[in-house]
Amino acid sequence: MRDRFTVVGRTTNCHLFEGDGVQAVDEDNVHIKYTPERVQFPEEIAGWRRAIEAEEERKEAAGLPHRWNNARFAVERVVVTRTHLAEVPVISLALRDADYFDFLTTSLNLDRRQKNGLTLREQYLEGSDPVDAPSWMNCSFGVNVALETGKDGKMLFSRRSAQVAGPNSARWNSSANEGLARQHDLPADGSPVSLHAVARRALLEELAVYDGDATDIELLGLGLDVVNHQWAAFFRAVAPELDEQTLRLRWTRGVTDKWEHDRFEFVDADPEPVLGFIADEPEERWTPCAPTLFYLALVRGAVRRANGDPAARFLVEQAEQKVMRDRGL
């Protein structure tokens, strides 16, 4: 019921819910309401969760590799509106409590049949609008960042390690990616959750990009992975004083979440090289929403270089057409 983003002739599994790359969403126009109440599963699905928890506890007790639980958020509602005069986007998110085992309960069982004969996918994602799925189906919200190094003009692609659990392991992804987590992202002073703060945390923990690096960060939109049913926020970040050499040197000295990636590629941050890299890597090696993110980042970069002219987005379309012609796509 939701269209899917297409790039270099490929239809991805990402629905672009908000944004086109032309303008950024102001940080003050992102409103997040948190309700400290847990999601409630239907009884049958709650049984699936109890089985997952018991199995992970058994593996932990046996000294085997296991998944550990952590406090997360469930998305209760996503609403996008416009301001009255300037008509710029305003995003409102309603969150409630969930944890990693809640996420596994649905993500690992989307195609498991319930007693009513329907899978979760059939009942909640294909039989109705997936955007309106109940909150217990929405226990994952990821912040994805496309990083450009301003000093040498490169776009960074990161490949998720095979050690990372889930359907996106060993695939090319955003430069940095973090899921919203209550331990890290719920301010102790009671102030609202900030997606921009999560984006900065992602850059720090996965790429060793610090606040002192004076990175320019912009929220470009929201997407929904329609296959794995995961929400995503799309950010473009430009670090004017960083380059590939500096970052690779930092990584050798330690990164908080170094294990999450096993390969990095720096590509000239112009539309043709970036889209060419996407086209040259097989479709199955990409996470569903990463190509969407990088396309939006290219559009935003083109518009900013053109002093805000929205027509600059067509320069990215022209580059895409050339990439496709050159490769016979």
Short mmCIF file of the C-alpha atoms (twelve columns), coordinates in Angstrom:
data_MODEL
# 
_entry.id   MODEL 
# 
loop_
_atom_site.group_PDB 
_atom_site.id 
_atom_site.type_symbol 
_atom_site.label_atom_id 
_atom_site.label_alt_id 
_atom_site.label_comp_id 
_atom_site.label_asym_id 
_atom_site.label_seq_id 
_atom_site.Cartn_x 
_atom_site.Cartn_y 
_atom_site.Cartn_z 
_atom_site.pdbx_PDB_model_num 
ATOM 1   C CA . MET A 1   0.000  0.000   0.000   1 
ATOM 2   C CA . ARG A 2   3.056  2.289   0.110   1 
ATOM 3   C CA . ASP A 3   5.214  3.157   -2.903  1 
ATOM 4   C CA . ARG A 4   8.906  2.290   -2.912  1 
ATOM 5   C CA . PHE A 5   11.883 4.502   -3.663  1 
ATOM 6   C CA . THR A 6   13.582 3.816   -6.999  1 
ATOM 7   C CA . VAL A 7   17.210 4.643   -7.830  1 
ATOM 8   C CA . VAL A 8   19.484 3.611   -10.755 1 
ATOM 9   C CA . GLY A 9   16.596 1.558   -12.093 1 
ATOM 10  C CA . ARG A 10  16.137 -0.434  -8.897  1 
ATOM 11  C CA . THR A 11  12.991 -0.434  -6.816  1 
ATOM 12  C CA . THR A 12  14.135 -0.576  -3.206  1 
ATOM 13  C CA . ASN A 13  12.241 -1.842  -0.184  1 
ATOM 14  C CA . CYS A 14  12.162 1.670   1.278   1 
ATOM 15  C CA . HIS A 15  9.091  3.896   1.365   1 
ATOM 16  C CA . LEU A 16  10.070 7.572   1.542   1 
ATOM 17  C CA . PHE A 17  7.536  8.859   4.052   1 
ATOM 18  C CA . GLU A 18  8.757  12.471  4.188   1 
ATOM 19  C CA . GLY A 19  11.391 14.570  2.424   1 
ATOM 20  C CA . ASP A 20  12.854 14.972  -1.050  1 
ATOM 21  C CA . GLY A 21  16.296 16.305  -0.178  1 
ATOM 22  C CA . VAL A 22  15.525 19.838  -1.339  1 
ATOM 23  C CA . GLN A 23  15.052 21.229  2.171   1 
ATOM 24  C CA . ALA A 24  16.050 20.092  5.617   1 
ATOM 25  C CA . VAL A 25  13.727 19.711  8.598   1 
ATOM 26  C CA . ASP A 26  14.644 22.264  11.231  1 
ATOM 27  C CA . GLU A 27  15.590 20.741  14.584  1 
ATOM 28  C CA . ASP A 28  12.984 22.926  16.307  1 
ATOM 29  C CA . ASN A 29  10.311 21.424  14.035  1 
ATOM 30  C CA . VAL A 30  10.820 17.883  15.308  1 
ATOM 31  C CA . HIS A 31  8.522  17.206  18.252  1 
ATOM 32  C CA . ILE A 32  8.876  13.946  20.171  1 
ATOM 33  C CA . LYS A 33  6.413  12.903  22.857  1 
ATOM 34  C CA . TYR A 34  7.421  10.028  25.128  1 
ATOM 35  C CA . THR A 35  4.950  8.048   27.231  1 
ATOM 36  C CA . PRO A 36  6.631  5.790   29.843  1 
ATOM 37  C CA . GLU A 37  4.267  2.867   29.280  1 
ATOM 38  C CA . ARG A 38  5.226  -0.490  27.753  1 
ATOM 39  C CA . VAL A 39  3.793  -1.830  24.548  1 
ATOM 40  C CA . GLN A 40  1.282  -4.608  25.092  1 
ATOM 41  C CA . PHE A 41  1.358  -7.684  22.875  1 
ATOM 42  C CA . PRO A 42  -1.672 -9.825  22.085  1 
ATOM 43  C CA . GLU A 43  -1.449 -12.971 24.230  1 
ATOM 44  C CA . GLU A 44  -0.249 -15.244 21.431  1 
ATOM 45  C CA . ILE A 45  2.525  -12.834 20.411  1 
ATOM 46  C CA . ALA A 46  3.480  -12.343 24.066  1 
ATOM 47  C CA . GLY A 47  4.108  -16.089 24.173  1 
ATOM 48  C CA . TRP A 48  6.549  -15.765 21.283  1 
ATOM 49  C CA . ARG A 49  8.399  -13.087 23.261  1 
ATOM 50  C CA . ARG A 50  8.611  -15.245 26.380  1 
ATOM 51  C CA . ALA A 51  10.114 -18.046 24.294  1 
ATOM 52  C CA . ILE A 52  12.767 -15.702 22.868  1 
ATOM 53  C CA . GLU A 53  13.690 -14.418 26.324  1 
ATOM 54  C CA . ALA A 54  13.945 -17.938 27.734  1 
ATOM 55  C CA . GLU A 55  16.154 -19.111 24.866  1 
ATOM 56  C CA . GLU A 56  18.552 -16.179 25.187  1 
ATOM 57  C CA . GLU A 57  18.771 -16.697 28.966  1 
ATOM 58  C CA . ARG A 58  19.527 -20.412 28.374  1 
ATOM 59  C CA . LYS A 59  22.347 -19.584 25.938  1 
ATOM 60  C CA . GLU A 60  23.786 -16.993 28.325  1 
ATOM 61  C CA . ALA A 61  23.781 -19.463 31.217  1 
ATOM 62  C CA . ALA A 62  25.560 -22.014 29.019  1 
ATOM 63  C CA . GLY A 63  28.254 -19.528 28.068  1 
ATOM 64  C CA . LEU A 64  27.093 -19.473 24.445  1 
ATOM 65  C CA . PRO A 65  26.798 -16.454 22.134  1 
ATOM 66  C CA . HIS A 66  23.504 -14.764 22.898  1 
ATOM 67  C CA . ARG A 67  21.560 -11.584 22.338  1 
ATOM 68  C CA . TRP A 68  21.353 -9.217  25.288  1 
ATOM 69  C CA . ASN A 69  18.282 -7.154  25.988  1 
ATOM 70  C CA . ASN A 70  18.235 -3.362  26.179  1 
ATOM 71  C CA . ALA A 71  15.602 -0.685  26.601  1 
ATOM 72  C CA . ARG A 72  14.315 0.792   23.351  1 
ATOM 73  C CA . PHE A 73  11.346 2.766   22.096  1 
ATOM 74  C CA . ALA A 74  8.253  1.743   20.191  1 
ATOM 75  C CA . VAL A 75  6.773  4.150   17.677  1 
ATOM 76  C CA . GLU A 76  3.141  4.778   18.501  1 
ATOM 77  C CA . ARG A 77  2.487  7.410   15.865  1 
ATOM 78  C CA . VAL A 78  4.248  9.439   13.143  1 
ATOM 79  C CA . VAL A 79  2.620  12.641  11.937  1 
ATOM 80  C CA . VAL A 80  3.986  15.108  9.378   1 
ATOM 81  C CA . THR A 81  2.400  18.534  8.900   1 
ATOM 82  C CA . ARG A 82  3.433  21.946  7.533   1 
ATOM 83  C CA . THR A 83  3.736  25.364  9.157   1 
ATOM 84  C CA . HIS A 84  0.991  27.843  8.322   1 
ATOM 85  C CA . LEU A 85  3.013  30.476  6.457   1 
ATOM 86  C CA . ALA A 86  6.313  29.080  5.200   1 
ATOM 87  C CA . GLU A 87  4.859  25.556  4.787   1 
ATOM 88  C CA . VAL A 88  8.037  23.920  6.036   1 
ATOM 89  C CA . PRO A 89  7.736  20.366  7.412   1 
ATOM 90  C CA . VAL A 90  6.971  19.613  11.039  1 
ATOM 91  C CA . ILE A 91  7.482  16.062  12.289  1 
ATOM 92  C CA . SER A 92  5.768  14.683  15.392  1 
ATOM 93  C CA . LEU A 93  6.706  11.321  16.881  1 
ATOM 94  C CA . ALA A 94  4.910  9.578   19.739  1 
ATOM 95  C CA . LEU A 95  7.079  6.999   21.527  1 
ATOM 96  C CA . ARG A 96  6.521  4.512   24.317  1 
ATOM 97  C CA . ASP A 97  8.608  1.867   26.068  1 
ATOM 98  C CA . ALA A 98  9.854  -1.299  24.401  1 
ATOM 99  C CA . ASP A 99  13.005 -3.404  24.472  1 
ATOM 100 C CA . TYR A 100 15.217 -5.402  22.132  1 
ATOM 101 C CA . PHE A 101 13.361 -8.660  22.766  1 
ATOM 102 C CA . ASP A 102 10.128 -6.885  21.790  1 
ATOM 103 C CA . PHE A 103 11.782 -5.971  18.499  1 
ATOM 104 C CA . LEU A 104 12.987 -9.537  17.946  1 
ATOM 105 C CA . THR A 105 9.509  -10.884 18.664  1 
ATOM 106 C CA . THR A 106 8.083  -9.225  15.576  1 
ATOM 107 C CA . SER A 107 11.142 -8.860  13.324  1 
ATOM 108 C CA . LEU A 108 11.990 -12.578 13.516  1 
ATOM 109 C CA . ASN A 109 8.368  -13.630 13.132  1 
ATOM 110 C CA . LEU A 110 6.864  -11.406 10.443  1 
ATOM 111 C CA . ASP A 111 6.108  -14.471 8.317   1 
ATOM 112 C CA . ARG A 112 5.116  -16.833 11.147  1 
ATOM 113 C CA . ARG A 113 1.488  -17.897 11.094  1 
ATOM 114 C CA . GLN A 114 -0.748 -17.065 14.005  1 
ATOM 115 C CA . LYS A 115 -3.659 -19.195 15.182  1 
ATOM 116 C CA . ASN A 116 -5.938 -17.101 12.962  1 
ATOM 117 C CA . GLY A 117 -4.015 -18.369 9.928   1 
ATOM 118 C CA . LEU A 118 -2.464 -14.997 9.088   1 
ATOM 119 C CA . THR A 119 1.154  -13.916 9.412   1 
ATOM 120 C CA . LEU A 120 1.985  -10.606 11.074  1 
ATOM 121 C CA . ARG A 121 3.007  -9.321  7.649   1 
ATOM 122 C CA . GLU A 122 -0.308 -10.308 6.090   1 
ATOM 123 C CA . GLN A 123 -2.415 -8.937  8.912   1 
ATOM 124 C CA . TYR A 124 -0.664 -5.671  9.784   1 
ATOM 125 C CA . LEU A 125 1.598  -4.695  6.868   1 
ATOM 126 C CA . GLU A 126 -0.108 -5.951  3.713   1 
ATOM 127 C CA . GLY A 127 -3.715 -6.113  4.819   1 
ATOM 128 C CA . SER A 128 -3.671 -2.477  5.943   1 
ATOM 129 C CA . ASP A 129 -1.447 0.598   5.819   1 
ATOM 130 C CA . PRO A 130 1.883  -0.349  7.502   1 
ATOM 131 C CA . VAL A 131 2.247  3.224   8.763   1 
ATOM 132 C CA . ASP A 132 -0.778 2.571   10.973  1 
ATOM 133 C CA . ALA A 133 0.549  -0.713  12.418  1 
ATOM 134 C CA . PRO A 134 0.107  -1.038  16.223  1 
ATOM 135 C CA . SER A 135 2.947  0.222   18.378  1 
ATOM 136 C CA . TRP A 136 4.107  -3.294  19.342  1 
ATOM 137 C CA . MET A 137 4.893  -3.828  15.656  1 
ATOM 138 C CA . ASN A 138 7.075  -0.678  15.652  1 
ATOM 139 C CA . CYS A 139 9.897  -1.469  18.100  1 
ATOM 140 C CA . SER A 140 12.689 -0.156  15.871  1 
ATOM 141 C CA . PHE A 141 13.518 3.415   14.885  1 
ATOM 142 C CA . GLY A 142 16.948 3.956   13.350  1 
ATOM 143 C CA . VAL A 143 18.844 7.181   12.706  1 
ATOM 144 C CA . ASN A 144 20.891 6.917   9.508   1 
ATOM 145 C CA . VAL A 145 23.615 9.405   8.590   1 
ATOM 146 C CA . ALA A 146 25.351 10.018  5.265   1 
ATOM 147 C CA . LEU A 147 28.725 11.573  6.076   1 
ATOM 148 C CA . GLU A 148 30.721 13.763  3.708   1 
ATOM 149 C CA . THR A 149 34.313 14.681  4.493   1 
ATOM 150 C CA . GLY A 150 34.637 18.327  3.531   1 
ATOM 151 C CA . LYS A 151 38.421 18.451  3.357   1 
ATOM 152 C CA . ASP A 152 38.664 15.962  0.479   1 
ATOM 153 C CA . GLY A 153 35.032 15.890  -0.707  1 
ATOM 154 C CA . LYS A 154 34.237 12.210  -0.080  1 
ATOM 155 C CA . MET A 155 31.036 10.328  0.736   1 
ATOM 156 C CA . LEU A 156 31.437 7.454   3.178   1 
ATOM 157 C CA . PHE A 157 29.767 4.065   2.702   1 
ATOM 158 C CA . SER A 158 29.923 1.559   5.579   1 
ATOM 159 C CA . ARG A 159 29.317 -2.168  5.319   1 
ATOM 160 C CA . ARG A 160 27.669 -3.754  8.335   1 
ATOM 161 C CA . SER A 161 29.628 -6.560  9.882   1 
ATOM 162 C CA . ALA A 162 28.444 -10.157 9.633   1 
ATOM 163 C CA . GLN A 163 28.601 -10.129 13.459  1 
ATOM 164 C CA . VAL A 164 25.637 -7.740  13.593  1 
ATOM 165 C CA . ALA A 165 22.364 -9.590  14.144  1 
ATOM 166 C CA . GLY A 166 19.450 -9.132  11.795  1 
ATOM 167 C CA . PRO A 167 18.633 -9.083  8.081   1 
ATOM 168 C CA . ASN A 168 21.055 -6.253  7.250   1 
ATOM 169 C CA . SER A 169 24.310 -7.905  8.298   1 
ATOM 170 C CA . ALA A 170 27.098 -7.958  5.673   1 
ATOM 171 C CA . ARG A 171 25.319 -5.288  3.596   1 
ATOM 172 C CA . TRP A 172 26.257 -1.765  2.550   1 
ATOM 173 C CA . ASN A 173 24.513 0.740   4.758   1 
ATOM 174 C CA . SER A 174 24.575 4.405   5.744   1 
ATOM 175 C CA . SER A 175 27.853 5.905   6.974   1 
ATOM 176 C CA . ALA A 176 26.579 5.556   10.547  1 
ATOM 177 C CA . ASN A 177 23.408 4.118   12.009  1 
ATOM 178 C CA . GLU A 178 21.994 3.980   15.531  1 
ATOM 179 C CA . GLY A 179 18.686 2.766   16.876  1 
ATOM 180 C CA . LEU A 180 16.933 4.923   19.444  1 
ATOM 181 C CA . ALA A 181 17.731 3.554   22.900  1 
ATOM 182 C CA . ARG A 182 16.348 4.735   26.205  1 
ATOM 183 C CA . GLN A 183 19.662 4.321   28.009  1 
ATOM 184 C CA . HIS A 184 21.441 6.697   25.637  1 
ATOM 185 C CA . ASP A 185 18.777 8.932   24.147  1 
ATOM 186 C CA . LEU A 186 16.271 9.697   26.897  1 
ATOM 187 C CA . PRO A 187 17.649 12.828  28.623  1 
ATOM 188 C CA . ALA A 188 17.916 12.571  32.390  1 
ATOM 189 C CA . ASP A 189 16.688 16.162  32.807  1 
ATOM 190 C CA . GLY A 190 13.298 15.339  31.289  1 
ATOM 191 C CA . SER A 191 13.869 17.213  28.041  1 
ATOM 192 C CA . PRO A 192 12.563 15.599  24.840  1 
ATOM 193 C CA . VAL A 193 14.379 12.945  22.851  1 
ATOM 194 C CA . SER A 194 16.400 14.562  20.031  1 
ATOM 195 C CA . LEU A 195 16.937 12.825  16.685  1 
ATOM 196 C CA . HIS A 196 19.797 15.233  15.969  1 
ATOM 197 C CA . ALA A 197 21.485 14.163  19.205  1 
ATOM 198 C CA . VAL A 198 21.132 10.519  18.158  1 
ATOM 199 C CA . ALA A 199 22.739 11.373  14.807  1 
ATOM 200 C CA . ARG A 200 25.692 12.945  16.627  1 
ATOM 201 C CA . ARG A 201 25.944 9.855   18.834  1 
ATOM 202 C CA . ALA A 202 26.002 7.628   15.753  1 
ATOM 203 C CA . LEU A 203 28.863 9.627   14.244  1 
ATOM 204 C CA . LEU A 204 30.814 9.479   17.495  1 
ATOM 205 C CA . GLU A 205 30.305 5.829   18.383  1 
ATOM 206 C CA . GLU A 206 30.707 4.347   14.902  1 
ATOM 207 C CA . LEU A 207 33.040 6.782   13.093  1 
ATOM 208 C CA . ALA A 208 34.915 8.693   15.822  1 
ATOM 209 C CA . VAL A 209 33.532 12.034  14.618  1 
ATOM 210 C CA . TYR A 210 33.472 14.290  17.679  1 
ATOM 211 C CA . ASP A 211 31.465 17.378  18.575  1 
ATOM 212 C CA . GLY A 212 34.704 19.348  18.233  1 
ATOM 213 C CA . ASP A 213 34.805 18.427  14.556  1 
ATOM 214 C CA . ALA A 214 32.081 21.036  14.003  1 
ATOM 215 C CA . THR A 215 29.962 18.817  11.777  1 
ATOM 216 C CA . ASP A 216 26.989 20.337  9.929   1 
ATOM 217 C CA . ILE A 217 24.046 17.960  10.444  1 
ATOM 218 C CA . GLU A 218 20.664 18.186  8.699   1 
ATOM 219 C CA . LEU A 219 17.568 16.009  8.923   1 
ATOM 220 C CA . LEU A 220 16.335 15.281  5.392   1 
ATOM 221 C CA . GLY A 221 13.333 13.061  5.989   1 
ATOM 222 C CA . LEU A 222 11.835 9.792   7.197   1 
ATOM 223 C CA . GLY A 223 11.565 6.387   5.598   1 
ATOM 224 C CA . LEU A 224 10.038 2.992   6.296   1 
ATOM 225 C CA . ASP A 225 11.681 -0.317  5.451   1 
ATOM 226 C CA . VAL A 226 8.585  -2.091  4.144   1 
ATOM 227 C CA . VAL A 227 10.113 -5.584  4.228   1 
ATOM 228 C CA . ASN A 228 11.586 -5.595  7.744   1 
ATOM 229 C CA . HIS A 229 9.172  -2.923  9.014   1 
ATOM 230 C CA . GLN A 230 11.677 -0.534  10.551  1 
ATOM 231 C CA . TRP A 231 11.407 3.256   10.681  1 
ATOM 232 C CA . ALA A 232 14.388 5.374   9.642   1 
ATOM 233 C CA . ALA A 233 15.381 9.033   9.933   1 
ATOM 234 C CA . PHE A 234 17.690 10.308  7.179   1 
ATOM 235 C CA . PHE A 235 20.492 12.771  8.000   1 
ATOM 236 C CA . ARG A 236 23.207 14.428  5.910   1 
ATOM 237 C CA . ALA A 237 26.370 15.393  7.788   1 
ATOM 238 C CA . VAL A 238 29.331 17.370  6.452   1 
ATOM 239 C CA . ALA A 239 32.593 17.522  8.426   1 
ATOM 240 C CA . PRO A 240 34.540 20.431  6.852   1 
ATOM 241 C CA . GLU A 241 37.915 19.667  8.441   1 
ATOM 242 C CA . LEU A 242 37.933 15.881  8.117   1 
ATOM 243 C CA . ASP A 243 39.210 13.649  5.326   1 
ATOM 244 C CA . GLU A 244 39.560 9.941   4.645   1 
ATOM 245 C CA . GLN A 245 43.133 9.755   5.945   1 
ATOM 246 C CA . THR A 246 42.238 11.370  9.264   1 
ATOM 247 C CA . LEU A 247 39.252 9.093   9.871   1 
ATOM 248 C CA . ARG A 248 41.069 5.893   8.953   1 
ATOM 249 C CA . LEU A 249 43.880 6.857   11.327  1 
ATOM 250 C CA . ARG A 250 41.390 7.460   14.138  1 
ATOM 251 C CA . TRP A 251 39.765 4.066   13.567  1 
ATOM 252 C CA . THR A 252 43.093 2.295   14.070  1 
ATOM 253 C CA . ARG A 253 43.228 3.884   17.527  1 
ATOM 254 C CA . GLY A 254 39.827 2.600   18.585  1 
ATOM 255 C CA . VAL A 255 36.148 3.298   17.975  1 
ATOM 256 C CA . THR A 256 33.353 2.595   20.457  1 
ATOM 257 C CA . ASP A 257 31.353 0.417   18.061  1 
ATOM 258 C CA . LYS A 258 34.164 -0.649  15.753  1 
ATOM 259 C CA . TRP A 259 32.767 -4.200  15.522  1 
ATOM 260 C CA . GLU A 260 29.599 -3.007  13.753  1 
ATOM 261 C CA . HIS A 261 31.373 -2.460  10.393  1 
ATOM 262 C CA . ASP A 262 33.929 -4.514  8.509   1 
ATOM 263 C CA . ARG A 263 34.573 -2.315  5.471   1 
ATOM 264 C CA . PHE A 264 34.462 1.363   4.466   1 
ATOM 265 C CA . GLU A 265 34.548 2.987   1.049   1 
ATOM 266 C CA . PHE A 266 35.158 6.689   0.424   1 
ATOM 267 C CA . VAL A 267 33.716 7.874   -2.909  1 
ATOM 268 C CA . ASP A 268 33.850 11.348  -4.458  1 
ATOM 269 C CA . ALA A 269 30.762 13.095  -3.060  1 
ATOM 270 C CA . ASP A 270 29.401 14.065  -6.477  1 
ATOM 271 C CA . PRO A 271 26.207 12.558  -7.915  1 
ATOM 272 C CA . GLU A 272 27.771 10.445  -10.660 1 
ATOM 273 C CA . PRO A 273 30.435 8.656   -8.532  1 
ATOM 274 C CA . VAL A 274 28.022 8.058   -5.643  1 
ATOM 275 C CA . LEU A 275 25.236 6.738   -7.854  1 
ATOM 276 C CA . GLY A 276 27.783 4.723   -9.795  1 
ATOM 277 C CA . PHE A 277 28.943 3.044   -6.603  1 
ATOM 278 C CA . ILE A 278 25.338 2.179   -5.745  1 
ATOM 279 C CA . ALA A 279 24.758 0.767   -9.230  1 
ATOM 280 C CA . ASP A 280 27.996 -1.247  -9.279  1 
ATOM 281 C CA . GLU A 281 27.283 -3.062  -6.032  1 
ATOM 282 C CA . PRO A 282 24.687 -5.856  -6.437  1 
ATOM 283 C CA . GLU A 283 21.210 -4.965  -5.260  1 
ATOM 284 C CA . GLU A 284 21.168 -7.681  -2.592  1 
ATOM 285 C CA . ARG A 285 24.252 -6.178  -0.931  1 
ATOM 286 C CA . TRP A 286 22.352 -3.044  0.118   1 
ATOM 287 C CA . THR A 287 20.173 -2.452  3.137   1 
ATOM 288 C CA . PRO A 288 16.668 -1.397  2.051   1 
ATOM 289 C CA . CYS A 289 16.935 2.300   2.960   1 
ATOM 290 C CA . ALA A 290 20.629 3.177   2.399   1 
ATOM 291 C CA . PRO A 291 20.290 4.077   -1.330  1 
ATOM 292 C CA . THR A 292 17.406 6.409   -0.460  1 
ATOM 293 C CA . LEU A 293 19.520 8.178   2.156   1 
ATOM 294 C CA . PHE A 294 22.463 8.756   -0.175  1 
ATOM 295 C CA . TYR A 295 20.211 10.016  -2.962  1 
ATOM 296 C CA . LEU A 296 18.610 12.568  -0.620  1 
ATOM 297 C CA . ALA A 297 22.081 13.634  0.568   1 
ATOM 298 C CA . LEU A 298 23.148 14.228  -3.035  1 
ATOM 299 C CA . VAL A 299 20.069 16.344  -3.710  1 
ATOM 300 C CA . ARG A 300 20.607 18.399  -0.571  1 
ATOM 301 C CA . GLY A 301 24.250 18.978  -1.465  1 
ATOM 302 C CA . ALA A 302 23.309 20.108  -4.975  1 
ATOM 303 C CA . VAL A 303 20.635 22.494  -3.679  1 
ATOM 304 C CA . ARG A 304 22.972 24.038  -1.114  1 
ATOM 305 C CA . ARG A 305 25.695 24.566  -3.729  1 
ATOM 306 C CA . ALA A 306 23.067 26.305  -5.869  1 
ATOM 307 C CA . ASN A 307 22.210 28.721  -3.018  1 
ATOM 308 C CA . GLY A 308 18.931 27.004  -2.276  1 
ATOM 309 C CA . ASP A 309 17.617 26.657  -5.828  1 
ATOM 310 C CA . PRO A 310 15.322 23.581  -5.735  1 
ATOM 311 C CA . ALA A 311 15.883 23.011  -9.462  1 
ATOM 312 C CA . ALA A 312 19.377 21.789  -8.610  1 
ATOM 313 C CA . ARG A 313 17.802 18.444  -7.712  1 
ATOM 314 C CA . PHE A 314 17.577 17.731  -11.437 1 
ATOM 315 C CA . LEU A 315 21.371 17.695  -11.636 1 
ATOM 316 C CA . VAL A 316 21.192 14.516  -9.566  1 
ATOM 317 C CA . GLU A 317 18.552 13.076  -11.894 1 
ATOM 318 C CA . GLN A 318 20.759 13.833  -14.883 1 
ATOM 319 C CA . ALA A 319 23.724 12.117  -13.240 1 
ATOM 320 C CA . GLU A 320 21.532 9.112   -12.485 1 
ATOM 321 C CA . GLN A 321 20.461 8.877   -16.122 1 
ATOM 322 C CA . LYS A 322 24.102 9.002   -17.240 1 
ATOM 323 C CA . VAL A 323 25.052 6.253   -14.773 1 
ATOM 324 C CA . MET A 324 22.267 4.088   -16.132 1 
ATOM 325 C CA . ARG A 325 23.151 4.768   -19.781 1 
ATOM 326 C CA . ASP A 326 26.820 3.989   -19.195 1 
ATOM 327 C CA . ARG A 327 25.902 0.661   -17.595 1 
ATOM 328 C CA . GLY A 328 23.054 -0.274  -19.912 1 
ATOM 329 C CA . LEU A 329 20.537 -0.227  -17.085 1 
# 
